């Protein structure tokens, strides 16, 4: 009996030694990520740049972060963030003008169940008077397809997420309506544009997290946000997976007041927490069943993403074709883009 006890003790000791080795081996393939303390510029420098094939008349450039290390066969999620107007005047501007690269930090990468995620920042060619809109749907899909084609061995195509701020939020809706099969979840922030009941039905299988401010000077909460959220609640196939975060007033992650209540992108930048890890103030989050969602660190958007998946296998997609771009749409886009350029110029003059 004593011999058996000794054998069992030796066996358990060996197991305890092997467990950390196994964990270390599984983590060894991932690329070491910088901590947030390295600073935003150091994290931006971790991104690579590429250009997608031409589609719909445009070849969009993009910046991306890859978590893949040497001999790494892990399948990682892909998170896409679309900039707002005035952040894409040159190649790389969408990276230089964004704090979203904090999602490449070890703190945020480590919150993904897989230990990391690809982060993709496409650019609308604003230097050519072209802004996010329906005419860039096919070019943006080409960006996503290009990333999957080049990094597909390490991308979990059932976990592709897309979001964006302002015009980037509008483009988020355009993409999930046009190609809902691509996306497990979407997070439109202060999204401009209009979304019909038919649009919401097209993307009813995509989990939606809307982020809005009751004091937004651009997107009225009562006339735009509330009716849209009601459509999501009514028509989404899984309202329990959908969320609406409503701000009374917006603050920066460090605590200072935001420049205005339209700019909420930085809320997502730090995974819905303040810099010190405390709960974000002045905001209430509810799911589609009307239940309050508590976002106590580290429970943020990444945890939401961990719970979601789609059936998309990354193969050739027929495309839902739910948005048709006519010659009139192209003409309207030209007029709209010219107007947006004037707005962009005034934004820069006023330092907004």
HUTA-V535824 format. One line per field, one symbol per residue. ss: DSSP state (H for helix, E for strand, L for the rest). psi: psi as a letter, one per 40 degrees, with the letter a starting at -180 (. if undefined). Layout:
# HUTA-V535824
ss = ???
psi = ???
This chain:
# HUTA-V535824
ss = LHHHHHHHHHHHHHHHHHHHHHHHHHHHLELLLLLHHHLHHHHHLLLEEEELLLELLELLEEEEELLELLLLLLLEEEEEEELLLLLLLLLLHHHHLLLHHHHHLHHHHLLLLLLLEEEEEELLLHHHLLLLLHHHHHHHHHHHHHHHHHHHHHEEEEEEEEEEELHHHHHHHHHHHHLHHHLLEEEEELLLLLLLHHHHHHLLLLEEEEEEELLLLLLLHHHHHHHHHHHHHHHLLLHHHLEEEEELLLELLLLLELLLLLLLHHHHHLLLELLLLLELLLEEEEELLLLELLLLLLLLHHHHHHLLLLLLLLLLLLLLLLLLLLHHHHHHHHHHHHHHHHHHHHHHHHLL
psi = ddddddddddddddddddddddddddeddihhiiidedidddddeeiiiihiihhfeihhiiiihhehahfheihiihhhhhiaheffeihededdeiededeeiddddeeideeiihhhgihhgdeffhihadeeddddddddddddddedeehgeeghiiiihbddddddddddddgdddhdiighhfhaiihiddddddfeehhhhhhiheehedhhddedddddddddddeidgddeiihhhhdihiideeiiidiedgededddfffiideeiihifihhiaeeehhhhghhfgaddddddeiiaeheeahhdhdfehhhidddddddddddddddddddddddef.
